[in-house]
Structure formats: C-alpha cells, structure tokens
C-alpha cells in the first residue's frame, strides 16, 4: 500500500491517494483533479474510488468531476443525502482496493455525517486512518458549522458531545501505531489549534492532543466550544455545493469572462457601479491609484478565505489583478471555493480615479484622541491583546455590513495584526463612506504599537 498526501497550502487542505496493485482510492480531493490524474498516470494505475469524509465547508471537492471522467465510484455516508451518484459508506461497510481493505467508521462531531476511513494492510492489520475533519494533529474539528447547513443539522453543543464520543469510542480504540492522516493542517478555520505537522499516530495524539486527554464530557464540550474561529460567509454555501457536486474545474475556470485591460475613464465608466470590485494588487499600488469603490484584497496565501469572508455567496464582483498571469492564478483560486460563477468580469487595470493617503503614524502616537481607531481583528485576537485602549472593534468579516456603526467626524485609522486585513478594511470603509471622512490604513506600522 502506498499513501500519497497532496497539500493545498492556501487552504491548509490535505487530500490523499491510496495505491494498491494498480488501483487508487482518493480521499477528500481538491477542486482541481489534475494532480490525481497525473499520479495515476505516473503509477500506471486506475482511480476506482473517491471517498468524501463529509460535505466540506471550506473548499469545493472534485468528486463528481472525477466520477464523470473516470467512472470511479463515489463513497460517502448515507447521512449526507448526497445528490450525486454514490455508494453509501458507513460503519460496517468496506472497500477492497487491490490487497488493501478500507473500512468506514461513523465519527460525527465536526458534522453529523462525518466518517473516518481505516486502511487495513495485506495482513488485515489497521495501518492508517483518514480522519477528515474529526481528528486533526493537535486538535479536533470544530462543531459549529452545521447548525444551519447540510441535509442534517445539529446544535454545536450536540455535535461537541458527539465528537467526545467519536474520539474516545472510535478513534482512540485503534492501535497506537496507526498513522493519522487528517484533512487539514495549521491555518485551517475548521479547528482552532491545528499543528504544523502533516501526519501523526494514534499513540502520539493520545499523549499530545488536548482533545484526547482524560476530560469529562462537560469539560470537553466547554473547551471545544470556546474561542472557535469566525465562520466565513462561504462555508454554508460550500457545504450545499459539495452535497450537490460541483461542475468540471477547467470548464468553470475558462468560462470566466475576461476583458481587455482598463486603460481609460471611458473603460472604467462602462463598469456596473452596483457590482463591487476586488482589486488584488499590492497595497502600495492600490493606494497610489485604483478604481472607485474597489476593495483591496491582496494576492496572498489567505486570498480564498478572505474573498469568501467579505463577498457573499451568489454576489457578483469584478476581479482585478496587476497582470494577466496573476489574474489567471486568482481565477483558479476563486474556483477552489466555488465563487468562479460570481466573477462578472476579470481584468487587469491600468487606470485609476481614486487615491488613498499614506498614513504618518507618528502623529497617532502622540494624538490618539484625534482619530477614530478601528480594530478589525477577530474576537479571539482582541480578547488576547488590545493594541489601542479606546479602539472600536468590528471584525473584517462583518465590516461591510456594519460600516454605519463607525463615527465619521474624525479621521479613521484602521488596523489589524500585520497589515494585510487593514488594507481590505480601510478600502471597504473608504468606499462605503464615499468621501465623508478621511480613512487611513495603519498597515504594518501596527507592529510597532504592540506592547
């Protein structure tokens, strides 16, 4: 048995190919299926099975596309209520893959329909377990994403109790030497304390993972529910899309309408003013000049997450990049969260009708009272450390809906923890207030204000 791990660093997502005697089973494949086809070709093997551990909230899976291209059977829990052709795969069910047997464990907790897959070797010994979003390295899956999404919904408290049971009565009963392969690593919003490690063992997790320690159910539930990350707007949308099955990746990407670069006032005037503009250029370029009402969401490792946190599902937007190469890359990344159909047009812009002033932070150091300071970090960050005592707090993912709460009688200074989010936040406010107040981005200078 050969296990190949694939990683999408931007979404902190792991997917897997299990190879045995010319047959491959894929687990939780990413939106772009090409790497799996390449792996099959390199090994002169056939993809015969695709297994979904649950309907994912943070990325779009290619399970339906792979089925349509290869004829591989899709396996998923019957509880998902999947709307695509599939074979139910629940506790007691098994798949024979060459000399390997894959068995399902129902492990609800992250979602009511989560499964884990145990791989048994030729000697019928458990060798590895693919835990989806149930057990991570150093953490377990959050239980608060399925209160209003999916075929089956459940309260976060009920799912937390189910997680407690799944970990102790299912996964912890496996031998200590069994390898653990999760669906996510550090940086994912599907948990709150994931390790940088990409694999572990059941024995190692029993020692180091807080969620596997000797806790009462009540204490476990209290700890699991505390301080979970925010939920991006696109998460429920992706659960529904994965339950239905997404269309072909390359067809979706190539269908996005591209237009020639914006080079003049007339070109810019032809854009629909009711559609937001996502300008992904570096903040230095954006501040020097951009299209009116644009939001500066820079091309960074977390672009997909913040795009799906600021832009609503089914909301149209223009996508702007600094050059054609970056533009194509960002269209592909947009498709990872299923937002490609929302791109009204994608283009490079060489025209600007709006500027944003650069900020001199020295005046702020001596005259904080002269400004409305807005902290757009997440709740957990603010609870851990407040940088400015009298700052107004509105998290970035809520900002578009709450700009009316920001006093506009003073210049507004926006800050986050390092400068990436404040570029987006300050541009959102500037666009919303439409010139009624001066808006500044504290940017990376915020680091010099931290105690």
C-alpha positions as CSV (number, residue, x, y, z in Angstrom):
1,X,0.0,0.0,0.0
2,X,1.3,3.4,-1.0
3,X,-0.2,6.6,0.5
4,X,0.3,9.9,-1.3
5,X,-0.6,13.1,0.5
6,X,-1.5,16.2,-1.5
7,X,-1.4,19.7,0.1
8,X,-3.1,22.9,-0.8
9,X,-1.2,25.4,1.4
10,X,-3.6,28.3,0.8
11,X,-6.5,26.4,2.3
12,X,-4.4,24.2,4.6
13,X,-6.0,21.2,3.0
14,X,-4.7,17.6,2.7
15,X,-6.1,15.1,0.3
16,X,-4.9,11.5,-0.3
17,X,-4.4,8.8,-2.9
18,X,-4.1,5.2,-1.7
19,X,-2.5,3.0,-4.2
20,X,-2.5,-0.8,-4.2
21,X,-1.9,-3.2,-7.1
22,X,-2.9,-0.7,-9.8
23,X,-6.0,0.7,-8.1
24,X,-6.3,4.1,-6.5
25,X,-8.8,5.4,-3.9
26,X,-8.9,9.2,-3.4
27,X,-10.0,10.8,-0.2
28,X,-11.3,14.3,0.0
29,X,-9.9,15.5,-3.4
30,X,-9.4,19.2,-4.0
31,X,-11.3,21.2,-6.8
32,X,-8.6,20.7,-9.4
33,X,-8.4,16.9,-10.1
34,X,-5.4,17.1,-12.4
35,X,-2.8,16.2,-9.8
36,X,-4.7,12.9,-9.1
37,X,-4.8,12.1,-12.8
38,X,-1.1,12.7,-13.0
39,X,-0.4,10.5,-10.0
40,X,-2.5,7.7,-11.6
41,X,-0.6,8.0,-14.9
42,X,2.8,8.0,-13.2
43,X,1.9,4.8,-11.5
44,X,0.0,3.2,-14.4
45,X,-2.9,2.9,-12.1
46,X,-6.7,3.4,-12.3
47,X,-8.8,5.6,-10.0
48,X,-11.6,3.3,-8.9
49,X,-12.9,5.0,-5.7
50,X,-13.4,8.5,-4.4
51,X,-14.3,8.9,-0.7
52,X,-15.7,12.0,0.9
53,X,-15.4,12.1,4.7
54,X,-18.2,14.7,4.8
55,X,-19.6,17.7,2.8
56,X,-16.7,20.2,3.2
57,X,-17.3,23.8,4.2
58,X,-14.0,25.4,3.3
59,X,-13.3,24.1,-0.2
60,X,-15.0,22.6,-3.2
61,X,-14.3,18.9,-3.9
62,X,-13.8,17.4,-7.4
63,X,-15.5,14.1,-6.5
64,X,-18.3,14.4,-9.1
65,X,-15.9,15.5,-11.8
66,X,-13.7,12.6,-11.2
67,X,-16.7,10.2,-11.3
68,X,-17.8,11.7,-14.6
69,X,-14.3,11.3,-16.1
70,X,-13.1,8.0,-14.7
71,X,-16.3,6.2,-13.7
72,X,-14.8,5.8,-10.2
73,X,-17.4,5.1,-7.5
74,X,-18.1,7.9,-5.0
75,X,-18.4,6.7,-1.4
76,X,-20.0,8.8,1.2
77,X,-22.1,8.4,4.3
78,X,-25.8,7.9,3.6
79,X,-26.5,10.6,6.1
80,X,-25.1,13.2,3.8
81,X,-28.1,13.0,1.5
82,X,-25.8,13.3,-1.5
83,X,-27.4,14.4,-4.7
84,X,-24.8,12.8,-7.0
85,X,-24.4,9.1,-7.9
86,X,-22.8,7.4,-4.9
87,X,-22.4,4.3,-2.8
88,X,-23.3,4.6,0.9
89,X,-20.2,4.1,3.0
90,X,-21.0,3.8,6.7
91,X,-19.8,1.7,9.7
92,X,-19.6,-1.9,8.7
93,X,-19.0,-1.1,5.0
94,X,-15.7,-2.0,3.3
95,X,-14.0,-1.3,0.0
96,X,-11.4,-3.8,-1.4
97,X,-8.6,-1.9,-3.1
98,X,-6.0,-4.3,-4.5
99,X,-4.6,-6.0,-1.4
100,X,-5.9,-3.3,0.9
101,X,-9.3,-3.0,2.6
102,X,-10.8,0.3,3.5
103,X,-13.4,0.3,6.3
104,X,-15.7,3.2,7.3
105,X,-16.2,4.5,10.9
106,X,-19.1,6.9,11.5
107,X,-17.4,9.7,13.5
108,X,-19.9,12.5,13.9
109,X,-18.8,15.7,15.8
110,X,-17.5,18.1,13.2
111,X,-20.6,17.3,11.2
112,X,-23.4,14.8,11.8
113,X,-22.4,12.9,8.7
114,X,-18.6,12.6,9.2
115,X,-16.8,9.4,8.6
116,X,-13.2,8.2,9.1
117,X,-11.6,5.6,6.9
118,X,-9.4,2.9,8.3
119,X,-6.9,1.3,5.9
120,X,-6.1,-2.4,6.6
121,X,-2.9,-3.8,5.0
122,X,-2.4,-7.2,3.4
123,X,-2.2,-8.9,6.8
124,X,-5.6,-7.4,7.7
125,X,-3.9,-5.1,10.3
126,X,-5.0,-1.4,10.6
127,X,-2.2,0.7,9.2
128,X,-3.7,4.2,8.8
129,X,-6.8,6.2,9.5
130,X,-8.0,9.1,7.4
131,X,-9.9,11.3,9.8
132,X,-11.3,14.1,7.7
133,X,-12.2,16.9,10.0
134,X,-12.8,14.8,13.0
135,X,-9.3,14.4,14.4
136,X,-6.5,16.8,13.5
137,X,-2.9,16.8,14.6
138,X,-3.1,18.6,17.9
139,X,-6.8,19.3,17.8
140,X,-10.2,18.1,16.7
141,X,-12.8,19.5,14.3
142,X,-15.0,22.5,15.3
143,X,-18.6,21.5,15.9
144,X,-20.4,24.8,15.0
145,X,-20.6,24.6,11.2
146,X,-23.7,22.5,10.7
147,X,-26.3,24.3,12.7
148,X,-28.0,25.6,9.5
149,X,-26.3,23.8,6.6
150,X,-26.5,20.3,5.1
151,X,-29.1,17.6,5.0
152,X,-28.8,17.0,8.7
153,X,-28.3,19.9,11.1
154,X,-27.4,19.8,14.8
155,X,-26.6,22.3,17.5
156,X,-22.9,22.9,18.3
157,X,-23.4,21.5,21.8
158,X,-24.9,18.3,20.5
159,X,-22.1,17.9,17.9
160,X,-19.5,18.6,20.6
161,X,-20.9,15.7,22.6
162,X,-20.8,13.5,19.5
163,X,-17.2,14.5,18.9
164,X,-16.4,13.5,22.5
165,X,-17.8,10.0,21.8
166,X,-16.3,9.6,18.4
167,X,-12.8,10.3,19.6
168,X,-13.0,8.0,22.6
169,X,-15.1,5.2,21.3
170,X,-13.9,5.0,17.7
171,X,-10.6,6.6,17.0
172,X,-8.8,6.1,20.3
173,X,-9.6,2.3,20.2
174,X,-7.3,1.9,17.2
175,X,-3.8,0.6,17.9
176,X,-1.2,3.3,18.9
177,X,0.9,2.7,15.8
178,X,-1.9,3.5,13.4
179,X,-1.0,6.5,11.2
180,X,-3.3,9.5,11.4
181,X,-3.9,11.4,8.1
182,X,-6.2,14.5,8.7
183,X,-7.9,16.7,6.0
184,X,-6.4,19.9,7.4
185,X,-3.3,21.4,9.0
186,X,-2.3,24.6,10.7
187,X,-4.1,27.7,9.2
188,X,-7.4,26.0,8.6
189,X,-10.6,27.5,10.1
190,X,-12.0,24.0,10.6
191,X,-10.3,23.9,14.0
192,X,-8.6,26.3,16.4
193,X,-5.3,24.8,17.3
194,X,-4.0,22.6,14.5
195,X,-0.4,21.5,14.4
196,X,2.1,22.2,11.6
197,X,2.7,18.5,11.4
198,X,1.0,16.8,8.4
199,X,0.7,13.3,10.0
200,X,0.9,11.6,13.3
201,X,-0.1,8.4,15.1
202,X,-2.9,7.5,17.4
203,X,-0.4,6.9,20.2
204,X,1.3,10.3,19.7
205,X,-2.1,12.1,19.6
206,X,-3.1,10.3,22.9
207,X,-0.1,12.0,24.5
208,X,-0.2,15.4,23.0
209,X,-3.6,16.2,21.6
210,X,-5.8,18.1,24.2
211,X,-9.0,16.6,22.8
212,X,-7.9,13.0,23.6
213,X,-7.0,13.7,27.2
214,X,-8.8,12.4,30.3
215,X,-11.6,15.0,30.3
216,X,-15.2,14.7,31.4
217,X,-17.8,15.2,28.6
218,X,-18.8,18.6,30.2
219,X,-15.2,19.9,30.3
220,X,-14.5,18.7,26.8
221,X,-17.6,20.4,25.4
222,X,-16.8,23.6,27.2
223,X,-13.2,23.7,25.9
224,X,-14.2,22.7,22.4
225,X,-16.9,25.4,22.1
226,X,-14.6,28.2,23.5
227,X,-12.8,30.6,21.1
228,X,-13.5,28.9,17.8
229,X,-12.6,31.0,14.8
230,X,-15.1,33.0,12.9
231,X,-17.2,31.3,10.2
232,X,-16.6,32.7,6.7
233,X,-19.7,33.6,4.6
234,X,-18.9,30.9,2.0
235,X,-18.9,27.9,4.4
236,X,-22.6,27.0,4.3
237,X,-22.5,27.7,0.5
238,X,-19.7,25.1,0.0
239,X,-21.5,22.5,2.2
240,X,-24.5,22.8,-0.1
241,X,-22.4,22.8,-3.3
242,X,-20.4,19.7,-2.2
243,X,-23.6,17.9,-1.3
244,X,-24.8,18.5,-4.8
245,X,-21.4,18.1,-6.6
246,X,-19.5,20.8,-8.4
247,X,-19.1,21.1,-12.2
248,X,-15.8,20.5,-14.0
249,X,-12.9,22.7,-12.8
250,X,-11.3,23.7,-16.0
251,X,-14.6,24.4,-17.8
252,X,-15.6,26.6,-14.9
253,X,-12.3,28.5,-14.9
254,X,-12.2,29.0,-18.7
255,X,-15.8,30.2,-18.7
256,X,-15.0,33.3,-16.6
257,X,-15.3,36.4,-18.8
258,X,-12.0,38.2,-19.4
259,X,-11.9,41.6,-20.8
260,X,-9.1,43.8,-22.1
261,X,-7.3,45.9,-19.6
262,X,-9.0,49.0,-18.2
263,X,-6.9,51.9,-19.5
264,X,-9.2,55.0,-19.6
265,X,-12.0,56.8,-17.9
266,X,-14.5,55.6,-20.5
267,X,-13.5,51.9,-19.9
268,X,-14.0,52.4,-16.1
269,X,-17.3,54.2,-16.6
270,X,-18.6,51.2,-18.6
271,X,-18.4,49.0,-15.4
272,X,-21.6,48.4,-13.4
273,X,-21.3,50.7,-10.3
274,X,-23.6,48.3,-8.4
275,X,-21.0,45.5,-8.6
276,X,-18.1,45.5,-6.2
277,X,-14.5,45.5,-7.4
278,X,-12.0,43.1,-5.8
279,X,-8.6,44.7,-6.5
280,X,-5.8,42.2,-5.7
281,X,-2.8,44.4,-6.4
282,X,-0.2,45.2,-3.7
283,X,-1.4,47.9,-1.3
284,X,1.3,50.3,-2.4
285,X,-0.1,50.2,-6.0
286,X,-3.7,50.3,-4.8
287,X,-3.1,53.4,-2.6
288,X,-1.4,55.3,-5.4
289,X,-4.5,54.8,-7.6
290,X,-7.5,52.5,-8.0
291,X,-11.0,52.3,-9.4
292,X,-13.6,54.0,-7.3
293,X,-15.3,51.7,-4.7
294,X,-12.7,49.0,-5.1
295,X,-11.8,46.7,-2.2
296,X,-8.1,46.0,-1.8
297,X,-7.9,42.2,-1.1
298,X,-4.3,41.4,-1.9
299,X,-3.0,38.3,-3.6
300,X,-1.8,36.5,-0.5
301,X,-1.9,33.0,1.0
302,X,-5.3,33.6,2.5
303,X,-6.9,35.2,-0.5
304,X,-9.6,32.4,-0.9
305,X,-10.6,32.6,2.8
306,X,-10.9,36.4,2.8
307,X,-12.7,36.5,-0.5
308,X,-15.3,34.1,0.8
309,X,-15.5,36.1,4.1
310,X,-16.0,39.5,2.5
311,X,-18.1,38.7,-0.6
312,X,-21.4,37.0,-0.1
313,X,-22.3,33.7,-1.9
314,X,-24.0,34.5,-5.2
315,X,-22.8,38.1,-5.1
316,X,-21.3,39.3,-8.4
317,X,-17.9,41.0,-8.3
318,X,-15.2,42.3,-10.7
319,X,-11.8,40.7,-10.2
320,X,-8.7,42.9,-10.8
321,X,-5.1,41.9,-10.9
322,X,-1.7,43.5,-11.6
323,X,-1.0,41.3,-14.7
324,X,-2.5,38.5,-16.8
325,X,-0.5,35.8,-15.1
326,X,-1.7,36.7,-11.6
327,X,-5.2,37.1,-12.9
328,X,-5.4,33.6,-14.2
329,X,-4.0,32.3,-10.9
330,X,-6.6,34.1,-8.9
331,X,-9.4,32.9,-11.1
332,X,-8.3,29.4,-10.4
333,X,-8.1,30.1,-6.6
334,X,-11.5,31.6,-6.7
335,X,-12.8,28.4,-8.1
336,X,-11.5,26.5,-5.1
337,X,-14.3,27.9,-3.0
338,X,-16.9,27.8,-5.8
339,X,-17.0,31.5,-6.4
340,X,-15.9,31.5,-10.1
341,X,-19.5,31.9,-11.4
342,X,-19.7,35.1,-9.4
343,X,-16.9,36.8,-11.3
344,X,-18.7,39.3,-13.5
345,X,-15.5,40.0,-15.4
346,X,-11.8,39.6,-14.7
347,X,-9.3,42.1,-16.0
348,X,-6.0,44.0,-15.5
349,X,-6.4,47.7,-14.6
350,X,-4.0,50.5,-15.8
351,X,-6.5,53.3,-14.9
352,X,-7.2,54.9,-11.6
353,X,-9.6,57.6,-10.5
354,X,-9.2,57.3,-6.7
355,X,-6.3,57.5,-4.3
356,X,-5.8,56.6,-0.6
357,X,-3.5,58.7,1.5
358,X,-0.5,57.1,3.1
359,X,-0.5,57.5,6.9
360,X,2.1,59.1,9.1
361,X,1.8,57.0,12.3
362,X,4.0,59.4,14.4
363,X,1.1,61.8,14.8
364,X,-1.1,58.9,16.1
365,X,1.5,58.0,18.8
366,X,1.0,61.4,20.4
367,X,-2.6,62.2,19.5
368,X,-4.7,59.1,19.6
369,X,-7.8,61.1,20.6
370,X,-7.7,62.9,17.2
371,X,-8.7,59.7,15.4
372,X,-11.4,57.1,15.4
373,X,-9.3,53.9,15.6
374,X,-10.9,50.8,14.2
375,X,-9.6,47.3,15.1
376,X,-10.7,44.7,12.5
377,X,-9.0,41.7,14.0
378,X,-11.0,38.6,15.1
379,X,-12.7,38.4,18.5
380,X,-10.1,36.0,19.9
381,X,-7.2,38.3,18.9
382,X,-8.8,41.3,20.6
383,X,-9.5,39.2,23.8
384,X,-5.8,38.2,23.9
385,X,-4.3,41.6,23.2
386,X,-5.9,45.0,22.8
387,X,-3.4,47.3,21.0
388,X,-5.3,50.6,21.4
389,X,-7.3,51.1,24.5
390,X,-10.2,53.0,23.0
391,X,-10.4,51.3,19.6
392,X,-13.7,50.4,18.1
393,X,-13.8,46.7,17.3
394,X,-15.5,45.3,14.2
395,X,-14.0,42.1,12.7
396,X,-13.2,42.3,9.0
397,X,-15.7,39.6,8.0
398,X,-18.5,41.7,9.5
399,X,-17.3,45.1,8.3
400,X,-19.2,45.6,5.0
401,X,-22.5,45.1,7.0
402,X,-21.5,47.4,9.9
403,X,-19.8,50.5,8.4
404,X,-22.8,52.5,9.7
405,X,-21.5,52.0,13.2
406,X,-18.3,53.8,12.6
407,X,-18.2,57.5,13.7
408,X,-17.1,59.7,10.7
409,X,-16.5,63.0,12.5
410,X,-12.7,62.2,12.9
411,X,-10.2,60.7,10.5
412,X,-10.5,56.9,10.7
413,X,-7.4,54.7,11.3
414,X,-7.9,51.0,10.5
415,X,-5.6,48.3,11.9
416,X,-5.3,44.6,12.1
417,X,-2.3,42.5,13.4
418,X,0.1,42.8,10.5
419,X,-1.3,44.9,7.6
420,X,-3.0,42.5,5.2
421,X,-6.5,42.8,6.6
422,X,-6.3,46.5,7.2
423,X,-5.7,47.1,3.5
424,X,-9.0,45.4,2.8
425,X,-10.8,47.0,5.8
426,X,-9.7,50.6,5.1
427,X,-10.7,50.3,1.4
428,X,-14.1,48.9,2.4
429,X,-14.7,51.9,4.7
430,X,-13.5,54.5,2.2
431,X,-15.8,53.0,-0.4
432,X,-18.8,52.9,2.0
433,X,-18.3,56.4,3.4
434,X,-17.8,57.8,-0.1
435,X,-15.5,60.6,1.0
436,X,-17.4,61.8,4.1
437,X,-14.4,61.1,6.2
438,X,-10.6,60.6,5.8
439,X,-9.7,56.9,6.1
440,X,-6.2,55.7,6.8
441,X,-4.6,52.2,6.8
442,X,-2.1,51.8,9.7
443,X,-0.7,48.8,7.7
444,X,2.5,47.1,9.0
445,X,3.2,50.1,11.4
446,X,0.7,48.4,13.8
447,X,3.5,46.1,14.8
448,X,5.4,49.0,16.4
449,X,2.4,49.8,18.6
450,X,2.2,46.3,20.1
451,X,3.4,46.1,23.7
